[in-house]
Amino acid sequence: LLLAGDGPSDIIVNDSNIFISNSGYGGEASIQKFSLDGNLLLEKVTGENTSPGYLEFDDENIYMSLWLDNSVAVMEKESLSLVKTITGIKAPQELVLYENYLYVGSSDISASGSIYKIDLETWALSSIEVGSNPSYIDISDNNEIFVSCVGDYDSIKGKVVKIVEESVVDRVNFNSYLGKVKCFDEYVIVLDAMNAYLLSSDDLSIIDTINMSSPSDVDLMNDKVIFSTHVGKMYVSDKTSVTEVTEFGSEYGFKTIEMFIK
């Protein structure tokens, strides 16, 4: 087990280190760097009203969303020294790196919420309007962007949006508030409070519904699809038969918010 900071939010792992962002809930907001055997190497406090959230990395830098600061911090990976702060991003959420661009989700609950695109060479910032609370993003190998618009937890329910060449080309509406999204092969998976929905990546039509207890995250490992939950269970299926899931209980019953599979 790693001794994280106050309100751990996200975790990423590369070949040498483990990085954890801490929102600061009940204490100090920070980012931590550990060795692979769990020794704390560095911890940088980000200050009040920052609320570190999602992490992403490339060969040189760590990228971290600062939800309360409406910005993304760019930090040098070795020292965690600040390289740049990208401002003008409303309530940033999930970060996804594709080629030389960083895509940023947002928890803007207005009907005109947008995702953001950062050019990592020029730091130019652009946006694509998609809908309410577009917190979660995944990108296919051929640069199709899938966005889970969570909804506003009131009158606006969730939807999944497909973006090609910076334009919305498909969308599907749900009668619930949505969570994480993951694309692979010809499929897209999106979560809500009690289900995982299997969609066609072509037109976002719903292929099937997988009932599971409070799913929190979904990721891929080799030929497996892994689902984590808020209630201490895990579900696993083969990529070729996604709806045939096997349930695994946790010895400790941990509530899982985010997974990082390497």
Phi, psi and omega per residue, in radians:
L1 nan 2.517 3.073
L2 -1.757 2.448 3.079
L3 -1.545 1.619 -3.122
A4 -1.359 3.080 3.135
G5 -1.499 -2.658 -3.054
D6 -1.490 2.022 3.107
G7 1.220 1.019 -3.129
P8 -0.999 2.376 -3.031
S9 -1.976 -0.780 -3.059
D10 -2.601 2.794 3.125
I11 -2.452 2.403 3.009
I12 -2.359 2.694 -3.068
V13 -2.377 2.302 2.976
N14 -2.012 -2.868 -3.062
D15 -1.218 -0.264 -3.046
S16 -2.122 -0.479 -2.943
N17 -2.504 2.858 3.008
I18 -2.025 2.337 3.118
F19 -2.111 2.362 3.126
I20 -2.263 2.289 3.005
S21 -1.674 2.515 -3.120
N22 -2.207 2.116 -3.025
S23 -1.144 -0.388 -3.089
G24 1.601 0.113 3.122
Y25 -1.071 2.048 -3.125
G26 1.418 0.140 -3.111
G27 -3.046 -2.325 -3.064
E28 -1.780 2.404 3.040
A29 -1.372 2.393 -3.049
S30 -2.835 3.006 2.907
I31 -2.215 2.439 -3.124
Q32 -2.107 2.571 3.063
K33 -2.139 2.178 -3.132
F34 -2.050 2.714 2.897
S35 -1.293 2.905 -3.120
L36 -1.164 -0.353 3.083
D37 -1.626 0.169 2.957
G38 1.695 0.116 3.116
N39 -1.443 2.302 3.105
L40 -1.270 2.125 -3.114
L41 -1.760 -0.719 -3.100
L42 -2.564 2.592 2.971
E43 -2.494 2.185 3.130
K44 -2.034 2.158 3.081
V45 -1.399 2.335 -3.085
T46 -1.718 -0.166 3.049
G47 1.720 2.987 3.140
E48 -1.207 2.696 3.071
N49 0.991 0.673 3.045
T50 -1.981 -0.847 3.128
S51 0.943 1.219 3.080
P52 -0.970 2.432 -3.102
G53 -2.258 -1.836 -3.003
Y54 -1.388 2.626 -3.108
L55 -2.123 2.630 2.986
E56 -2.627 2.826 -3.128
F57 -2.625 2.761 2.941
D58 -2.274 -2.812 -3.059
D59 -1.128 -0.490 -3.022
E60 -1.960 -0.620 -2.913
N61 -2.183 2.764 2.924
I62 -1.877 2.386 3.100
Y63 -1.996 2.342 -3.057
M64 -2.409 2.204 3.085
S65 -1.329 2.370 3.094
L66 -2.014 1.654 -2.941
W67 -1.053 -0.871 -3.090
L68 -1.291 -0.386 -3.116
D69 -1.566 -0.092 -3.106
N70 0.940 0.832 -3.065
S71 -2.682 2.955 2.995
V72 -2.132 2.206 3.104
A73 -1.573 2.365 3.047
V74 -1.906 2.104 -3.074
M75 -2.185 2.487 3.066
E76 -1.166 2.300 -2.930
K77 -1.160 -0.625 -3.077
E78 -1.291 -0.809 -3.016
S79 -1.790 -0.209 -3.009
L80 1.063 0.356 3.058
S81 -1.284 2.544 -3.074
L82 -1.291 2.183 3.088
V83 -1.608 -0.799 -3.073
K84 -2.867 2.684 2.999
T85 -2.072 2.142 3.116
I86 -1.643 1.991 -3.080
T87 -1.762 3.060 3.093
G88 1.454 0.350 3.139
I89 -1.945 2.000 -3.030
K90 -1.330 2.032 3.064
A91 0.810 1.110 -3.040
P92 -1.114 2.528 -3.128
Q93 -2.194 -2.173 -3.004
E94 -1.103 2.479 3.125
L95 -1.981 2.354 3.097
V96 -2.366 2.201 3.123
L97 -1.633 2.266 3.059
Y98 -2.455 2.090 -3.048
E99 0.905 -2.158 -3.078
N100 -1.861 0.566 3.141
Y101 -2.270 2.554 3.026
L102 -1.940 2.133 3.106
Y103 -1.736 2.424 -3.007
V104 -2.230 2.159 3.006
G105 -1.346 2.991 -3.089
S106 -2.562 2.495 3.063
S107 -1.725 0.512 2.992
D108 -1.154 1.983 -3.029
I109 -1.510 0.011 3.093
S110 -1.168 2.779 -3.129
A111 -1.132 -0.310 -3.108
S112 -1.852 0.499 3.126
G113 -1.044 2.631 -3.068
S114 -2.254 2.698 2.837
I115 -1.672 2.855 -3.049
Y116 -2.150 2.663 3.138
K117 -2.253 2.152 -3.141
I118 -1.945 2.165 3.026
D119 -1.371 2.044 -3.034
L120 -1.388 -0.062 3.011
E121 -1.600 -0.742 -3.060
T122 -1.857 -0.217 -3.036
W123 1.146 0.271 3.088
A124 -1.150 2.445 -3.095
L125 -2.012 2.275 3.044
S126 -2.324 2.988 -3.100
S127 -2.464 2.762 3.101
I128 -2.300 2.061 -3.125
E129 -1.286 2.266 -3.084
V130 -2.313 -0.551 -3.117
G131 2.530 -2.984 -2.989
S132 -1.271 2.160 2.989
N133 1.074 0.983 -3.118
P134 -1.385 1.183 -2.956
S135 -1.319 -0.556 -2.919
Y136 -2.091 2.455 -3.022
I137 -2.404 2.528 2.857
D138 -2.492 2.701 -3.043
I139 -2.295 2.281 -3.134
S140 -1.350 2.975 -3.126
D141 -1.121 -0.405 3.115
N142 -1.838 0.495 2.971
N143 1.145 0.622 2.912
E144 -1.625 2.222 -3.070
I145 -1.757 2.252 3.098
F146 -2.014 2.221 -3.057
V147 -2.099 2.268 2.992
S148 -1.651 1.882 3.050
C149 -1.548 1.872 -2.955
V150 -1.086 -0.689 -2.973
G151 1.817 3.028 -3.015
D152 -1.752 0.197 -3.130
Y153 1.041 0.424 3.104
D154 -2.504 -1.712 -3.045
S155 -1.655 -0.335 -3.099
I156 -1.804 2.043 3.108
K157 -1.502 3.098 -3.029
G158 -1.416 2.840 3.029
K159 -2.699 2.751 3.028
V160 -1.922 2.347 -3.087
V161 -2.108 2.436 3.057
K162 -1.930 2.269 -3.107
I163 -2.078 2.271 3.047
V164 -2.258 2.235 -3.127
E165 0.890 0.782 3.025
E166 1.166 0.318 3.062
S167 -2.200 2.472 3.070
V168 -1.260 2.138 -3.105
V169 -1.955 -0.360 3.112
D170 -2.649 2.725 3.037
R171 -2.725 2.656 3.051
V172 -2.388 2.317 -3.091
N173 -1.671 2.590 3.105
F174 -2.148 2.804 3.090
N175 -1.764 0.635 -3.135
S176 -2.668 3.037 3.074
Y177 -1.672 2.358 -2.933
L178 -1.747 2.933 3.097
G179 -2.220 -2.404 -3.015
K180 -1.105 2.712 3.099
V181 -2.275 2.497 3.130
K182 -2.515 2.333 3.099
C183 -2.030 2.542 3.042
F184 -2.836 2.525 -3.134
D185 0.855 -2.181 -3.120
E186 -1.731 0.302 -3.026
Y187 -2.111 2.751 2.920
V188 -2.297 2.355 3.043
I189 -1.990 2.334 3.032
V190 -2.299 2.538 -3.067
L191 -1.870 2.629 2.819
D192 -2.285 -2.811 -2.992
A193 -1.176 -0.428 -3.053
M194 -2.357 0.052 -3.033
N195 -2.534 2.780 2.864
A196 -2.054 2.250 -3.114
Y197 -1.824 2.293 3.088
L198 -1.717 2.080 -3.094
L199 -2.014 2.757 2.965
S200 -1.377 2.272 3.107
S201 -1.247 -0.264 -3.130
D202 -1.288 -0.958 -3.051
D203 -2.226 0.123 3.124
L204 1.139 0.311 3.037
S205 -1.174 2.538 -3.115
I206 -1.412 2.089 -3.132
I207 -1.516 -0.768 -3.087
D208 -2.836 2.890 3.096
T209 -2.143 2.294 3.129
I210 -1.924 2.005 3.114
N211 -1.394 2.275 3.077
M212 -2.698 2.822 -3.040
S213 -1.425 1.876 2.955
S214 0.866 1.045 -3.133
P215 -1.123 2.484 -3.097
S216 -2.052 -0.574 -3.080
D217 -2.682 2.789 3.099
V218 -2.500 2.396 3.137
D219 -2.651 3.023 -3.091
L220 -1.994 2.510 3.017
M221 -2.463 1.896 -3.063
N222 0.968 -2.056 -3.123
D223 -1.763 0.335 -3.101
K224 -1.972 2.621 2.971
V225 -1.901 2.201 -3.060
I226 -1.973 2.230 3.076
F227 -1.993 2.246 2.991
S228 -1.777 2.876 -3.108
T229 -2.409 2.942 3.069
H230 -1.464 -0.011 -2.995
V231 -2.137 0.408 3.015
G232 1.453 0.167 3.108
K233 -1.927 2.753 2.987
M234 -2.212 2.615 3.057
Y235 -2.208 2.455 -3.100
V236 -2.329 2.434 3.028
S237 -2.491 2.898 3.022
D238 -1.434 2.588 3.099
K239 -1.069 -0.500 -3.109
T240 -1.423 -0.225 3.124
S241 -2.537 1.181 -2.941
V242 -1.060 -0.606 -3.036
T243 -1.353 -0.188 3.141
E244 -1.623 1.429 -3.022
V245 -1.637 2.595 3.024
T246 -1.944 2.300 -3.108
E247 -1.597 2.374 3.054
F248 -2.174 2.278 3.043
G249 -1.500 2.679 3.110
S250 -1.685 2.402 3.105
E251 -1.034 -0.592 -3.071
Y252 -1.789 -0.199 3.128
G253 1.168 0.588 -3.097
F254 -1.163 2.444 2.941
K255 -1.379 2.078 -3.084
T256 -1.798 2.186 3.102
I257 -1.738 -0.863 -3.100
E258 -2.263 2.519 3.015
M259 -2.036 2.623 2.893
F260 -2.323 2.049 -3.087
I261 -1.915 2.229 -3.104
K262 -2.264 nan nan
